[in-house]
Amino acid sequence: MEREIHIERKRNLDVLLTKCKRLLSFIQTTQNTDMYDKMHSFVGRVRQAIYKGDDITPLIDEYENLKNTAKRSSKTFTNLSDAM
């Protein structure tokens, strides 16, 4: 039973790390250096969590907050003529 919990935890961390890499790539295109630095630091903590045994729920919550902040601060255009 405990082995299954470790396998599920590792799988969840791998998924979280993949999502972080995608978000980091997105943030890099926005050239928001502050957000990039925060996300880069967060990726380091996710990688460290792979080797620790603590609860990963706070990391998932923090990722969601970072994602919402990054997506909210990105510039979107409803009309491409406004892009110029």
Buried (B, 14 or more C-beta within 10 A) or exposed (E): EEEEEEEEBEEBBEEBBEBBEEBBEBBBEBEBEEBBEBBEEBBEEBEEBEEEEEEBEEBBEBBEEBBEBBEEEEEEEEEEEEEE
